Amino acid sequence: MIPLPTPQKEPIVEGAPRGCKLLQTGLTYVRVKAVDDRTRYEAVKSRLRTMGEGTAQQVHSSMVPTPYSVREVENTLDEMALAEQDEFEKMAGLYRWKKHYRFRAREN
């Protein structure tokens, strides 16, 4: 009888999020994280556009269930406010989509 090889666990990479599938290299972790960051950015952006305006906590609460923490949502909103200043702004903890009034006016 030939012994079967035992399955080996994938290596643990320090700093990798739980549940992240990793291969032998640390480079794979970077690719997975970049995709996850882009997905989070698009999800938060879409939610804020739908809401029009709100705090980081409100945006996070409206995304239930979500794999992202309030802190990750807040960091993403800050990134959006800096990267897309013509569309988004932050005023005293309130994030706002500047073009929201255009869509709201059409509803009436």
Summary of the structure (lengths in Angstrom):
residues: 108
radius of gyration: 19.7
end to end distance: 77.7
largest distance: 77.7
contacts: 240
relative contact order: 0.11
helix: 51%
strand: 9%
